[in-house]
Amino acid sequence: MIEKQFKNLDEQLEIFRYKGLIINDEKYTKQVLLRENYFFINGYRHLFLKSNTDRTFVKGATFEELYSLFLFDRSFRNVLFKYLLVIENNLKSIVSYQLSKKYGYRESDYLRPKNFTPAPEKQRQINDLLKKMKRQIRINGSQHSATQHYASNYGYIPLWILVKVLSFGIVSEMFSVLKSEDKKEIAKAYNIEVESLETYLPMLANYRNLCAHEDILYENRTQKFINDTVYHQLLKIPKEDGEYTKGKNDLFALIIIMKQMLTDEDFKNMTIELDNIIQTLNYNLNSIKIDVVFERMGFPLNWKELAKIERSVDSEDE
């Protein structure tokens, strides 16, 4: 196995040049590479390469364009992260309200195994989940201000306080093992079918973590596919072999999920912020067109129309 050798900044520039990337300002480029990391910026090169077999840059591609795509992804990621946190907070509020109303507000009330699905194949998962939640109570009962306040003054931590320190992943898992009637009540708050919400939540949790850890976002694909929605139909997304070509397991699928889980005002604000970021990238691109970026993201060219469509149920047949 060939080992990867350390390359200094001058050598990094020479690699870029050798592959056909134009370096207009060496000093600026070195400053960026030192600050941002050659490896991470180079991860955005694929859209600027001639082909899958010819791994050199297209004619006229510059370092500034490559860095613009890097910054575009960072800005896009930051905006989505902000609104994913809104969805996370809303979900935790709705889940804690439903369960507290039905099962009580003390740990001894809401952490009972009988509050969850009776399905035999889910019992081990439920027990593991309850252990995770009790561990969070032990840890955060003294370290988090809200949980400390309730533990010290009342002797218990209500679910609407505990959810603040639970990860999105744990809340998503909690939803997956609830009783069917509780799932329906929670899904009703979003006007979403239970089956769809069960698909959405782990996808949202994964994207939240991706954004938090600054992984490449714009070309991400998920293993799960969302159901067809009325939005696919109204945006006239093309089909191949009876399946929509965009908005199924790509970044636009996430946007469709967020359309259904954010308020209209939040979604419109998010659309404006994302469009500003896209326009900035479009201005900075010369060797490739913004359409190439859209295609990799799974975005239809009319994606902004989504903000104008009235929120509806999540099946295009209803």
PATILUM-950283 format. One line per field, with one value per residue: z, y, x of N, C-alpha, C in turn. Coordinates in steps of 0.001 Angstrom, whole numbers, plus 524288, in hexadecimal, padded with zeros to 5 digits. Each point is the difference from the previous one (the first is absolute). Layout:
BEGIN
n_up	c(Z ...);
n_north	c(Y ...);
n_east	c(X ...);
ca_up	c(Z ...);
ca_north	c(Y ...);
ca_east	c(X ...);
c_up	c(Z ...);
c_north	c(Y ...);
c_east	c(X ...);
***
This chain:
BEGIN
n_up	c(80000 7FC79 80307 8026A 7FD0C 80405 7FE88 7FF35 80151 7FF1F 8027E 8038D 7FF7E 80019 803C7 8020F 7FF6F 801EF 80326 7FEFD 80536 7FEB1 8015E 800FF 804DD 7FF9A 80176 7FD42 7FC10 80127 8009E 7FBB5 7FD64 80228 7FEF0 7FB2D 7FEA2 7FD90 80380 8035C 7FE5F 7FFCB 8043F 7FE73 7FE81 80191 8016C 80144 8008B 7FC3D 802B5 80060 7FB10 7FE20 803BB 7FB92 80166 7FF9B 7FB1B 80218 80230 803D7 8030A 7FE49 7FB7E 8006C 801BB 7FBE5 7FD8D 801FA 7FF14 7FB38 8000F 801D8 7FCD1 7FC13 801B4 800AC 7FB7B 7FD7B 80230 7FEEE 7FB6E 7FF90 80274 7FCA5 7FC05 8019B 800EC 7FB68 7FDCF 802B3 7FEA2 7FB1D 7FFA5 8028D 7FD10 7FBA1 8011B 80133 7FC2C 7FD67 80100 8004C 803E8 80337 800ED 804C1 7FDD1 7FDC7 80397 80016 7FFC9 80372 8003E 7FE92 7FB2A 7FFDE 7FB5B 8000D 7FADD 80293 8031A 7FD5F 7FB87 801E5 801CD 7FB77 7FD99 80352 7FF25 7FAEF 80054 802EB 7FC5A 7FC5A 802A9 8007C 7FB01 7FDBF 80382 7FF6C 7FAE8 7FF0B 7FF14 7FBA4 7FE89 80102 7FDC6 7FC50 7FF18 80097 7FD1E 7FC57 7FF36 7FBBE 7FB69 7FF07 7FCD9 800D9 80464 800B6 7FCC5 80329 80309 7FDDF 7FD86 7FB5D 7FFF2 804FB 7FEFF 7FBCE 802F4 8037A 7FC0B 7FE61 80533 7FE9D 8030B 7FCD6 8042A 802AB 7FCC1 7FFD0 80536 8003C 7FCAF 802D0 8039F 7FCC9 800B7 8027D 7FC55 80370 7FBDF 7FE1E 8046A 7FFED 7FB0F 800E1 8048E 7FEAD 7FBA7 802D0 8032B 7FBB8 7FD9F 80470 8007D 7FB21 800DC 8046F 7FCDB 7FD22 7FF4B 7FB83 7FEE1 7FC61 80001 804E3 80056 80132 8036E 8034A 7FDC3 7FF4F 801FB 7FBBF 7FEDD 801AF 802E4 7FFDB 800C1 803B1 80185 7FE72 80439 7FC6F 7FD36 80219 7FC87 7FFAE 80097 803B8 7FCCD 80282 80483 7FF63 7FECD 7FD9C 7FF2D 7FB56 800E0 801EE 7FBCB 7FD5D 802CE 7FF5F 7FB1E 80129 801FC 7FCA7 802A6 7FDA7 80432 80338 7FD53 7FFD0 804FC 800E0 7FCEB 8024D 8049E 7FEAE 7FE23 8040F 802A3 7FD9C 8008E 804B7 80076 7FE15 80306 8035B 7FD7A 7FD71 80205 803B4 7FECF 8022C 7FB2D 7FF5D 802FC 7FD8B 7FBB3 801EB 8010A 7FB33 7FF29 7FF7D 7FB3A 80094 802B9 7FEB7 7FC0A 80255 800BA 7FB17 8003A 80069 804FA 7FEF1 7FF90 801ED 7FE90 7FB61 8025E 8043A);
n_north	c(7FB4B 803B2 801DD 802F4 802C6 8025E 803BF 8030F 804E2 80097 7FB8D 801DA 8049A 7FD73 7FD52 80450 8026C 7FBDB 80072 80490 8005A 80449 80171 80387 7FE7A 7FF1C 804DD 801C8 7FD0D 80157 804D8 7FF4C 7FDBD 8039E 80383 7FE55 7FEC7 7FEB8 7FC37 80383 803A0 7FC93 7FF34 804E0 7FD4D 7FC45 80426 800E3 7FAE5 7FEC5 7FBD2 7FB9B 80003 804AB 7FF2B 80292 804E4 801A6 8016F 80321 7FB3A 80308 8010D 804CC 7FD7C 7FD09 8042A 8023F 7FB77 7FFF5 8051E 7FEEC 7FB98 802D4 803E5 7FCA9 7FD89 804B2 80166 7FB9F 80058 8050E 7FEA7 7FCB3 803C5 80322 7FCBE 7FF85 80513 800E6 7FC64 801B4 804AF 7FE79 7FD4E 8039F 80358 7FD24 7FEC2 804EC 801BB 7FC18 8008E 80528 80317 7FBFF 7FF4E 7FF39 8044C 80386 7FDCC 7FEF6 7FB3C 7FFC0 80484 7FC15 7FF24 7FCD1 801A3 7FACD 800D7 8035D 7FBFC 7FD6C 801E9 7FEF5 7FB7B 7FF60 80191 7FD3F 7FC66 8012B 80024 7FBAA 7FE61 80221 7FDB9 7FBB0 80049 80139 7FC6D 7FF9A 7FEF0 7FF14 80509 7FED9 7FBDF 802DD 803FB 7FCE2 7FDC0 804AD 80291 7FC50 7FE5E 80271 7FDC3 8039F 7FD42 80412 7FEAB 7FB02 800FB 80400 7FBFD 7FE3A 7FC97 8023B 7FD43 80159 804E2 7FFAC 7FDAB 803B4 8034E 7FD79 80082 8045A 8003C 7FD2D 80000 7FF50 7FC73 7FE41 800A1 7FDFA 7FC21 7FFDD 80127 7FC7F 7FD8E 7FC6E 7FC69 7FC79 7FD26 80473 80149 7FAFD 80143 80439 7FE24 7FB1D 8016E 8025D 7FBE6 7FD08 802F2 7FFC6 7FB02 7FF2F 8032E 7FD87 7FC17 80380 7FBEE 7FDCF 80415 80358 7FC3A 800BE 7FAEA 7FF1B 7FC29 802E5 7FEB3 804F6 7FFD7 7FEC1 804FD 8030A 8011A 7FB08 7FF1F 80390 7FE4D 7FC18 7FD9F 7FF6F 7FC0F 7FBF8 7FCB9 8042A 80155 80364 80354 8033D 80170 7FBEE 80048 80488 8042A 7FFAC 7FAFA 801AA 8030B 7FBD7 7FD0F 803A3 7FFB9 7FAFB 8015F 803C2 80456 801FF 8030A 7FC14 7FD1D 80404 800EE 7FAE4 80004 8046E 7FDFD 7FB8D 802CD 8030B 7FB93 7FE19 8049B 7FFE7 7FAFF 800E7 80426 7FC81 7FD6E 7FDF2 7FC35 80017 7FDEA 80362 7FF02 7FFE1 8042E 8024B 7FE15 80173 80461 7FECB 804EB 80056 801EA 7FDEC 7FEA3 80500 7FDAD 7FCBB 80490 80006 7FB02 7FFBA 7FFE1 7FB0D 7FC0E 7FBFE 7FE9A 7FF1D 7FBB8 802E8);
n_east	c(80356 7FEC1 803B9 7FC7F 80329 8023F 7FCBA 80425 7FF42 8050E 800AA 7FCC8 80252 8047C 7FDB5 7FDED 80474 8025D 7FBCC 80262 8004B 7FD85 804C6 7FC70 7FF8D 80516 800E3 7FC03 8017F 804E0 7FE35 7FD1D 803D9 80302 7FC6B 7FF00 804DB 80466 80001 7FE2B 80343 803CF 7FD22 80077 80429 7FCB1 7FD33 804F1 7FF63 8034B 8014F 7FD4A 8016F 7FEBE 80374 8007D 80142 7FB0E 80003 80380 7FFE6 7FE52 80403 7FF33 7FF23 8042D 8027E 7FDE0 800DD 804C5 80069 7FE48 802BD 803ED 7FEFC 7FF69 80435 80222 7FDDA 80114 804A9 7FFCF 7FE00 803F5 802A1 7FD98 800C4 804DF 80025 7FDB6 802FE 80412 7FE43 7FEF6 80479 802B0 7FD56 8005D 804DF 80135 7FCFB 80229 80523 80010 8019F 7FF86 80527 7FE21 7FDEB 8032D 80319 7FB01 801FE 7FC14 802B8 8031B 8014A 7FBE6 80199 7FFE7 80038 7FCEB 7FF27 80384 7FE22 7FB42 801A5 80281 7FB9D 7FD2E 803A8 7FFC4 7FAD2 8000B 8036B 7FCEC 7FC42 802E8 80168 7FB72 7FE87 80527 8001E 7FB12 7FFB8 7FD48 802DB 8042C 7FD89 7FDFF 804A0 80235 7FC7F 7FF99 804E4 7FE9A 80083 7FC6D 7FCFC 7FCD3 80266 7FF07 7FBEF 800BA 8010F 7FBAD 802EC 80063 8046D 80092 7FE9B 80314 80392 7FF24 7FFA8 80438 8003D 7FD9F 7FBDD 7FD27 7FCD8 80470 801BC 7FB23 7FFC3 804BD 7FF05 7FB9D 8038D 80225 7FB68 802C3 80030 7FE7E 7FECD 7FE3B 7FD80 7FECA 7FF35 7FD07 7FE67 8011D 7FD6B 7FC5A 7FFFC 80034 7FC73 7FD6A 80161 7FE6E 7FC02 7FF22 80154 7FD73 7FCDC 801A1 7FD19 801AE 80389 7FE7E 8004E 7FB08 80063 7FD32 7FB7B 7FEAB 7FB3F 7FD5C 8007E 7FC34 80427 80135 7FAFB 7FF37 8049F 7FCC0 801A2 803A6 7FE1A 8027C 7FDEC 7FCD0 80509 7FED9 80255 7FCF5 80240 80326 8051A 7FF0A 802F2 7FDC6 800F0 8048A 80075 7FE59 80348 803A3 7FE55 7FFDC 804A0 8014A 7FF62 7FBD2 7FFC4 8010F 7FCA8 7FCBE 800EA 7FF92 7FBDB 7FEAE 80145 7FDA8 7FC19 800AB 80080 7FBCB 7FDA8 80213 7FEC3 7FB52 80069 801BC 7FC39 803F6 802E2 7FC79 7FB60 7FCD5 7FE2E 80531 80036 7FC0B 80227 80498 7FD69 7FE51 801A6 7FAD6 8001F 7FB48 8042C 800C4 7FD8D 80339 80264 7FE45 80153 7FAE8 8013E 8012E 7FCA0 802B4 7FB48 8023C 7FE5E 80149);
ca_up	c(80000 7FFA0 8042E 7FEA5 80242 80127 7FBE4 801D9 7FCFB 7FAA1 7FD58 7FF32 7FB78 7FB4F 7FEB5 7FD6B 7FADC 7FCBB 7FE52 7FC9A 802C9 7FF93 804F3 7FEA6 8043A 80333 80585 801C7 7FFCC 80461 804D5 8003F 800DA 80561 8038F 7FF00 7FF3B 7FA88 7FF54 80010 7FB4A 7FB8C 7FFDA 7FCC6 7FAB5 7FC38 7FC17 7FC84 7FD12 7FAA1 7FFDC 80401 7FE7C 7FF9B 80513 7FFE4 8004A 7FB14 7FE47 8027E 80589 80371 80596 80241 7FF1E 80369 80550 80031 800DA 80571 80355 7FEF7 802F5 8058A 80106 7FF5E 8048D 804A4 7FFD3 80103 80576 8032F 7FFA8 8021E 805A6 800EE 7FF83 80481 8049D 7FF55 800A2 80588 802C1 7FEB5 80241 805BA 80157 7FF4D 803B7 80554 8009E 80056 803A6 804B0 7FF46 802F8 7FD53 8015C 7FCDA 7FA4A 7FE68 800AE 7FB16 7FE18 7FD1C 7FA97 7FCFB 80256 7FC35 80276 7FD7F 80158 805A5 8012B 7FE73 803DC 804CD 7FEF7 7FFA9 80544 802A3 7FDF8 8022F 80591 80055 7FF30 804D8 803E4 7FE65 7FF99 804BC 802F2 7FC88 7FCDF 8039A 80067 8029F 80561 802D3 8013C 8035C 80530 80277 7FFCF 80095 7FB16 7FB3D 7FC4B 7FAB4 7FCD7 80148 7FE74 7FA4F 7FEA0 80009 7FCE0 7FA90 7FC0D 7FEDA 80417 7FF6B 7FB4F 80175 8037D 7FCC0 7FD21 8035E 802B4 7FE6E 7FB0E 800E8 8014C 7FB14 7FCD7 8023E 7FEE1 7FA57 7FEB6 800D3 7FB33 7FB83 7FD49 80135 803A8 7FD08 7FDF8 80455 801AF 7FC4E 80049 804D0 7FFD4 7FBEC 80249 803F2 7FD3B 7FDB1 8044A 80181 7FB9A 80024 804BE 7FF90 7FB4F 7FBB8 7FAFD 80028 7FB4A 7FCC5 80360 7FECC 8046A 7FE8E 7FFCF 7FC46 80208 7FCAF 7FC44 80261 7FC62 7FE43 7FB69 7FBAB 7FEA4 7FDCE 7FAFC 7FFEF 7FC25 801D5 7FCE1 801A2 803C9 804E2 7FFA6 7FF94 803EF 804AF 80260 803FF 7FF4D 80364 7FF40 80342 80522 7FFA2 7FFF7 80569 8031D 7FE58 802BC 805A9 801BE 7FEE2 7FADF 80075 80082 7FB0F 7FC43 80194 7FEA3 7FA4A 7FE98 8019F 7FC9A 7FABC 80017 7FFD3 7FAAA 7FC75 800D0 7FD47 7FA61 7FE78 80056 7FC76 7FA8F 7FCCC 7FFF5 800F4 804E2 7FEF2 8015F 805B2 80103 7FE9F 8040A 804C2 7FF3B 7FFFC 7FB03 7FF22 8022B 8057C 80357 7FFCE 8046A 80437 7FEA0 80003 80516 8027C 7FF57 801E1 7FD73 7FBA2 7FB64 7FE6C 8036E);
ca_north	c(804B5 804CC 803A3 8057D 8031C 8057C 803C2 80564 80355 80077 7FB0D 7FFBC 80350 7FD62 7FBCC 80296 801DA 7FB66 7FDFA 803D2 80427 80505 802AA 80584 802CC 7FBFB 80163 7FF3A 7FA71 7FD83 80184 7FD05 7FA81 7FF70 800E7 7FC9F 7FA9B 7FE3C 7FB55 8015A 80303 7FC7C 7FCB1 80290 80069 7FC77 802CA 802DE 7FC57 7FF27 7FB4C 7FC2C 7FD7C 80426 8027F 80548 8040C 8021F 804AD 804EC 7FF66 802CC 7FEC1 8033C 7FD4A 7FB6F 801E8 8020A 7FB8C 7FE93 803CF 7FF57 7FB83 80181 803A4 7FCF9 7FC92 8031F 80195 7FB61 7FE78 8038A 7FE83 7FABA 800A2 80198 7FB36 7FCB7 80231 7FF4C 7FA70 7FEAF 80260 7FD1D 7FAC4 8004C 8018C 7FB77 7FBCE 801ED 80064 7FABE 7FC59 80293 80352 7FE0E 7FBC5 7FB0B 7FFB5 7FFCE 7FC50 7FAA2 7FD0C 7FF1D 80499 7FF82 7FBDC 7FABE 7FC56 7FCFA 800EE 8053D 80074 800D6 80566 80371 7FFC2 802D1 8058C 801ED 80059 804B8 80492 80043 801A4 805A5 80264 7FFD3 8037B 80576 801C2 80373 80329 8039B 80389 7FEEE 7FAFE 800A5 802F2 7FC9B 7FBB5 80218 80286 7FCE5 7FA7D 7FD32 80312 7FEEE 7FEBC 804BD 80200 7FC0C 7FFDD 8040D 7FDCD 7FB35 800E2 7FF4A 7FA71 7FD39 80169 7FD39 7FA86 7FFBF 8001C 7FB13 7FBCA 801A3 7FD7A 80227 8047A 80484 80199 802BA 8052C 8033C 800E8 80372 80565 801A9 7FE69 7FC3B 7FA96 7FD9E 7FD45 803DF 80251 7FC13 8005A 80537 8014C 7FE75 8030A 80528 7FF66 7FF47 804FD 80381 7FEA5 8015D 805B0 8016A 7FE54 80269 7FC62 801F6 7FFC1 80105 7FB5D 7FB8C 7FC9D 7FCAB 7FAB3 7FFDF 80363 801D9 7FED5 80407 803EC 80383 803E3 7FDC5 8007A 8057B 80240 7FD4B 7FD4C 7FBB5 7FAA5 7FBFF 7FADC 800C4 80235 8055C 80031 803A2 8009A 7FAF7 7FECE 803F5 80494 8023E 7FCEA 80287 804DD 7FE88 7FE96 804CC 802C0 7FDC3 80018 80567 80378 80283 80480 7FE1A 7FDA9 80443 8029A 7FC7E 8001A 804E9 7FF9A 7FC3E 80245 803D4 7FD07 7FDE1 80454 80157 7FC0B 800B7 80487 7FEA2 7FBB4 80157 7FB73 7FC97 802CF 7FEC6 7FB7E 7FB58 7FF9B 7FE76 7FA7F 7FCDD 8009A 7FDE7 8046E 801BB 8058B 8030E 7FE5C 80431 7FFD8 7FCDA 80386 8025E 7FBF4 7FF5A 7FB0A 7FC27 7FAD6 7FE87 7FC57 802D1 7FDB0 801EB);
ca_east	c(7FCAA 8030C 7FEC2 7FF4A 80431 7FED1 8014D 7FFD7 7FC74 801ED 7FEEE 7FA5D 7FEED 801F3 7FC52 7FB97 801B6 800FF 7FAE7 7FD7F 7FD41 802A8 80121 800BD 802A2 80280 7FFE0 7FA9C 7FED3 802BD 7FD53 7FB27 80143 801D8 7FB99 7FB84 801B8 8000E 7FCD0 7FA73 7FEC1 80093 7FB5F 7FC07 8021E 7FD8E 7FCE3 80379 80341 7FE28 7FCC0 80162 804F6 803EC 7FF96 8022B 7FBFF 7FE17 802C6 7FE86 7FE9F 803A1 7FFB7 7FBDA 7FB0A 80001 7FF2E 7FAA2 7FC83 800F5 7FD52 7FA6D 7FE28 80022 7FBAB 7FB2E 7FFD9 7FED0 7FA7D 7FCCE 800BE 7FCCF 7FA7C 7FF8E 7FF85 7FA95 7FCE3 8014C 7FD6D 7FA59 7FECE 80095 7FB9C 7FB3B 8006D 7FFAF 7FAA3 7FC90 80129 7FF10 7FA52 7FDAA 80284 801EA 80492 8047F 802C9 7FD75 7FB36 800AF 80414 7FE2F 7FFEF 7FAAB 7FE40 801CA 7FD77 80060 80239 80444 80517 801DD 800C9 8058F 80134 7FD8D 80322 804E6 7FEAE 7FEEE 80512 8028C 7FD63 8013E 8057B 7FFFB 7FE09 80430 8043F 7FE64 7FD5E 8037E 8033E 7FCDD 7FD4D 7FA67 7FF28 801E6 7FBFC 7FB95 801B8 8012C 7FB82 7FB33 80136 7FF10 800E8 7FBBD 801C0 800B5 80537 803DA 800DC 803D3 80548 80012 8018B 7FBEA 7FFE9 7FD1A 7FA77 7FE4F 7FF6D 7FB84 7FB4D 7FF82 7FE08 7FB3F 7FB25 7FE1C 7FC87 80345 80277 7FC11 7FF21 80499 8001D 7FB9E 801B3 802B1 7FCD9 80348 7FED5 803B9 8040A 803A8 802E1 803CB 8045D 8025C 802DA 8058A 802A5 800F5 80415 804F5 80184 8017F 80555 80365 800C9 802DF 80572 8023B 800E5 7FE0E 7FA4F 7FCE2 7FF5E 7FED2 7FB94 7FE9A 7FE7A 7FA4E 7FD58 7FB05 7FB85 7FE66 7FC92 7FD58 803DB 8028D 7FC4C 7FF09 804CB 800D5 80503 7FFAC 8005F 8028C 7FE04 7FBD6 801F4 801EC 805BC 80201 7FCCF 7FEBB 803F4 8040C 7FF5D 7FACE 7FC6E 80028 7FD09 7FA7B 7FEB4 7FFDD 7FB48 7FB89 800A5 800AC 7FBA1 8007F 8037F 80561 801C0 800E9 804E1 8043F 80088 80298 8057A 802A0 8005D 80443 804E6 8006D 80134 80581 8031D 7FF2E 8032E 8058A 80151 8011C 80157 7FB63 7FB28 7FD49 7FCA6 80300 7FF9C 7FA97 7FF5E 8028C 7FCED 7FAC9 7FC67 7FDCA 80113 7FBA6 7FFA3 7FDE4 7FA4A 7FE36 7FE68 7FAF7 7FBFB 7FD85 80149 7FBE6 8016A 804D5 7FF57 7FE27 7FAFE 7FBCA);
c_up	c(80000 8044B 7FDD6 802D5 80113 7FB79 80247 7FC4B 7FA56 7FCE3 7FEF2 7FB48 7FAF7 7FE62 7FD24 7FA72 7FC38 7FDD3 7FCF8 802A9 7FFC1 80565 7FEB7 80408 803C9 805D9 80251 8004D 80487 80532 800BB 80141 80594 803CF 7FF74 7FF34 7FA4C 7FF1A 7FF9E 7FB22 7FB2F 7FF7F 7FCAD 7FA3A 7FBDB 7FBC9 7FBF8 7FCC1 7FAAE 7FF92 80466 7FED5 7FF75 804D4 80033 7FFDB 7FA96 7FEBE 802CE 805B9 8036C 805A1 80291 7FF4A 803A3 805A0 8009F 800EA 805A2 803AE 7FF56 80353 805D4 80151 7FFAA 804CA 804DE 80027 80132 805AC 80396 80002 801A0 805F0 80178 7FFD4 804B6 804E6 7FFBD 80102 805C1 80331 7FF29 8027B 805F5 801BF 7FFBB 80423 805A3 8012B 80106 80464 80503 7FF28 8034C 7FCFB 800FD 7FD00 7FA3A 7FE24 800F6 7FAB4 7FDBD 7FD0D 7FA34 7FD55 802AF 7FC4A 8025B 7FDC5 80154 805C4 80176 7FEB3 803F0 80506 7FF5C 7FFD3 80564 8032A 7FE42 8027F 805CD 800DD 7FF43 804E1 8041E 7FEC1 80057 804BC 8032B 7FC85 7FCD2 8039A 800C1 802EA 805AE 80355 801A2 803B5 80598 802D3 8003B 80094 7FB38 7FB61 7FC21 7FA7D 7FCBD 8014A 7FE1D 7FA26 7FE40 7FFA0 7FD32 7FA71 7FC69 7FECC 803FB 7FF90 7FB38 80134 80395 7FCDA 7FD71 80352 8033B 7FE4F 7FB2C 800CB 80169 7FB2A 7FCB1 80204 7FEC9 7FA34 7FE5A 80088 7FB2B 7FB12 7FC7D 80194 80384 7FD1C 7FDF1 8045E 80217 7FC67 800B1 804A7 7FFFE 7FBD0 8020A 80404 7FD6E 7FD99 8042D 80198 7FBB6 80015 804A7 7FF8A 7FAF2 7FBE5 7FAF7 7FFB5 7FAA0 7FCAB 80326 7FE15 804B3 7FE0C 7FF84 7FBF5 80277 7FC34 7FC12 802BD 7FBC4 7FDD1 7FB4B 7FB2B 7FE44 7FDB3 7FACC 7FFA2 7FC54 80280 7FC2A 8021A 8046D 80527 7FF2F 8002D 803FF 804BC 8029A 80453 7FFB2 80391 7FF54 802F5 80581 7FFF7 8000D 8057C 80354 7FE90 8033F 805EF 80240 7FF42 7FAA6 80034 8005B 7FAD5 7FBE6 80147 7FE98 7FA24 7FE37 80142 7FC6D 7FA7D 7FFBA 7FF9A 7FA8F 7FC29 80082 7FD37 7FA1E 7FDE6 7FFB4 7FC54 7FA73 7FC94 7FFCB 8011D 8051D 7FF55 8017E 805E1 8017C 7FF17 80436 8051F 7FFA1 7FFFB 7FA8B 7FF6B 8025E 805D6 80385 8000A 80493 80470 7FF04 8002A 80582 80239 7FFBF 80282 7FC9C 7FBAD 7FB57 7FE30 80328 7FECD);
c_north	c(804E4 803C4 80581 80337 8058F 80377 8057D 8034A 80098 7FB0D 7FF57 80342 7FD53 7FB7E 8023A 801AB 7FB6D 7FDCC 80403 80459 804FE 80272 805B1 802EC 7FC00 80125 7FF07 7FA32 7FD1E 80147 7FCD2 7FA4C 7FF08 80049 7FBD5 7FA3F 7FE56 7FB76 80161 80317 7FC89 7FC56 8023C 80043 7FD53 802CA 802C3 7FC6F 7FEDC 7FB4B 7FC5E 7FD4A 803F5 80369 80548 803F4 801E4 80510 804D7 7FF9D 8027D 7FE36 80313 7FD72 7FB48 8019E 8023C 7FB9F 7FE0F 803A6 7FFBE 7FB93 80136 80386 7FD2D 7FC90 80308 801AF 7FB53 7FE4C 80351 7FE46 7FA52 80026 801CA 7FB31 7FC7B 801E7 7FF3D 7FA5B 7FE74 80226 7FCE5 7FA99 80034 80187 7FB45 7FBD7 801B1 80037 7FAA6 7FCAB 80288 802AC 7FE69 7FB93 7FABC 7FF2D 7FF17 7FC36 7FA53 7FD2E 7FF50 804B7 7FFA5 7FB5F 7FAB1 7FC02 7FD25 80136 8054B 8007F 800EB 80597 803E1 8001D 802F1 805E0 8025B 8007F 804E8 804DE 8009D 801AD 805E9 802DB 80024 803F5 805B3 80202 803BB 803C1 803FE 80341 7FEA3 7FAEE 80042 802BE 7FC79 7FB99 801E8 801EF 7FCA9 7FA23 7FCB8 803AD 7FEB5 7FF47 804E7 802DB 7FC2E 80029 8040E 7FDC6 7FABB 80147 7FF43 7FA2B 7FCE4 80128 7FD48 7FA44 7FF4A 7FFD3 7FAAE 7FB91 801B2 7FCA2 802C1 804C3 804F0 80208 8033B 80589 803B3 80157 803CB 805C4 80235 7FEF6 7FC51 7FA81 7FDBB 7FD6A 803CA 80252 7FC31 7FFE9 8051A 800A5 7FE18 802E3 8056D 7FFC2 7FF60 80518 803E9 7FEFB 8014E 805CF 8019A 7FEBD 801C0 7FC04 80268 7FF0C 7FF9D 7FB22 7FB26 7FD0A 7FC7A 7FA96 7FF88 803D9 801D1 7FE78 8045F 803C1 80339 8040B 7FE07 800E2 805A7 802AA 7FD7A 7FD92 7FB52 7FAA2 7FCB1 7FABC 80085 80257 80596 80010 803A2 80013 7FAF0 7FE75 803C6 804AC 80280 7FCE4 8024B 80507 7FEE4 7FE7E 804EC 8035D 7FE2E 80085 80568 80301 80279 80486 7FE51 7FDCC 80430 802E2 7FCAF 80015 804E3 7FFBE 7FC4E 80237 8040E 7FD49 7FDCA 8044B 801B6 7FC19 800B3 80478 7FE87 7FB9F 801F7 7FB36 7FBF4 80358 7FE3B 7FB3C 7FAE5 7FF10 7FE35 7FA2A 7FC82 8003D 7FD5D 80438 800E2 805D9 80374 7FEF4 80417 8001F 7FCF3 80373 80260 7FC17 7FF5A 7FAAD 7FC51 7FAE0 7FDF0 7FBFB 802EA 7FDDA 80230 8059F);
c_east	c(80377 7FE4A 7FF57 80423 7FE26 801C9 7FFC3 7FCB4 801C3 7FEDF 7FA2D 7FE5E 801AB 7FC76 7FB4E 80178 800C0 7FAE6 7FCCD 7FD0A 8033A 80097 8013F 8033E 8024C 7FF95 7FA9B 7FEB2 80293 7FD5B 7FB01 8011E 801D8 7FB6D 7FBBB 8015A 7FF54 7FC40 7FA35 7FE72 8003A 7FB51 7FBA2 8018F 7FCAE 7FCD3 80360 8038A 7FD93 7FC64 8019E 8052A 80467 7FF90 802B9 7FB8B 7FE63 802E7 7FDE8 7FE9E 8042E 7FF61 7FB97 7FAA2 7FF7A 7FEDE 7FA7A 7FC18 80079 7FD03 7FA1A 7FDCF 7FFE0 7FB5E 7FAC5 7FF1F 7FE65 7FA4C 7FC82 80064 7FC98 7FA43 7FF18 7FF84 7FA7C 7FC79 800E9 7FD34 7FA17 7FE70 80044 7FB7A 7FB00 80011 7FF57 7FA81 7FC5F 800E6 7FF00 7FA29 7FD9C 80236 8020F 80537 804B9 802A3 7FD67 7FAED 8013F 80437 7FE7D 7FFDD 7FA81 7FDCD 80155 7FD54 8009F 80279 804B3 80562 80252 80196 805BF 80194 7FDC3 80337 8052A 7FF10 7FF1F 8050F 802EE 7FDA5 80135 805A8 80067 7FE0C 8044E 80448 7FE68 7FD1B 80355 80311 7FCF5 7FC8F 7FA42 7FEEE 801C3 7FBE4 7FB84 80189 800C9 7FB26 7FB14 800F2 7FEE5 80110 7FBAC 80218 800F0 80513 80433 8011E 80406 80580 80045 8018C 7FB4D 7FF79 7FCDB 7FA29 7FDB1 7FF12 7FB48 7FAED 7FF17 7FDC3 7FB44 7FB65 7FDDC 7FC86 80311 802DC 7FC36 7FF0F 80482 80035 7FBB7 80182 802B6 7FCCC 8031C 7FE52 8044B 8047D 8041C 8034C 8041A 804C1 802F4 803AE 805AC 80312 80159 80463 80559 801ED 801A3 805A7 803E8 8013A 80355 805C8 8029C 801A3 7FDE9 7FA26 7FD7E 7FF07 7FE9C 7FB2D 7FF05 7FE79 7FA1A 7FDEA 7FAE3 7FBA8 7FF1A 7FC41 7FD5D 803D3 80317 7FC9E 7FF61 804CC 8017F 8057A 7FF92 8009A 80326 7FE43 7FC10 801A4 801EE 805F4 80274 7FC5E 7FE71 803E0 8048F 7FEF3 7FAA6 7FBDE 7FFD4 7FCCC 7FA24 7FE36 7FF65 7FB4C 7FB58 80059 80116 7FAF2 800EB 803E1 805AE 801FA 80119 80511 804BB 800FE 802DD 805D1 80302 800B2 8045E 8054E 800EB 80180 805B1 80388 7FF98 8035E 805C7 801AC 800E2 800CE 7FB9F 7FB32 7FD83 7FC7A 802BA 7FFB5 7FA80 7FF34 80262 7FCEA 7FAA7 7FBDD 7FDBF 800F7 7FBBD 7FF42 7FD87 7FA0E 7FDBD 7FDFF 7FA9B 7FB89 7FDCF 80159 7FB5E 80199 80462 7FF7A 7FDD4 7FAC0 7FB7A 7FEA8);
***
